[in-house]
Amino acid sequence: MFARILAGAGLLGGSCCAATFASVREEPKENRSPYRSWSTVYQRSTYWDSNWDRRDPMFCVKPPEDDSPAEMLRFEEELNKAKPKRNRYLYLVRHGQFNVKGTTDKECALTELGRKQADMTGERLKQMGIPFTRMIHSTMCRATETAEIIHKHLPSLSMEPCELICEGAPVPPEPPFRYTGWNPSDRNFFVEGARIEAGFRKYFHRALPTQKDDSHEIIVCHTNVIRYWVCRALQLPPEAWLRLSLPHCSTSVVKITPIGDVSLQALGCVGHMPMEMITK
């Protein structure tokens, strides 16, 4: 009982109060145990799933049928052929500022500022000198407009529209929605969440074994889609997506290595725009 009082005093009153109690009755050093904290007592909460994209070569090759040298040699050769050798980089670009008062997709077109944001983003991507391989974009008006403006700076890229990556409600967030008028229904999460997840599985995976160079792909889409994808790619709780915030025409970069490791190289970068042009 006394130990509980002492612990409570330490939490409520700080170290001074705890020291006062300790001076009254001090336990022998050999009986003391440290209180758990984030910094002193580490407990692993999860493990990385190396086969998150279902493309781990170990799971794609027929295992050896026996321990014979011929069978083991066959397995090793097929395993080496199935191993990717290059990195994939995904540049996730949110669309520019748009007319939030629009009631249809066409009415939710980019504002004048949104078009300027897209133009500066395209110029920035060009200045980076990266050998981009393709550009994918949502079919919603604001994302298509943004992609077309960016494409003027990178005219050699192919443009691929994709309905899977349109804006929507990925999964019910935790904590739940607060301070917002947007309140998706259970049906929205069920339908749109499955679609956004399908987009993730389509574009997030390690390179094919036949890929000879690192690939750099631009995906122009929406804030909810990108936030959910980032959580999924890093194997963080997907319901944490609403805790992230992305400005208009910001760029987030995800790297996927040949062995399936994933790292977030950048999140919501808008350093290419002056402060007065940054909006959310």
Secondary structure, DSSP 8 states (H G I E B T S, - for coil): -HHHHHHHHHHHHHHHHHHHHHHHS---GGG------TTT---------TTTTS--HHHHS---SSS-HHHHHHHHHHHHHH---S-EEEEEEE---B-TT-SSTTTS-B-HHHHHHHHHHHHHHHHTT----EEEEESSHHHHHHHHHHHTTSTTS-EEEEGGGSS---S--SS---S-S----HHHHHHHHHHHHHHHHHH-S---TT--S-EEEEEEE-HHHHHHHHHHHTT--GGGGGG----TT-EEEEEE-TTS-EEEEEEEE-TTS-GGG---
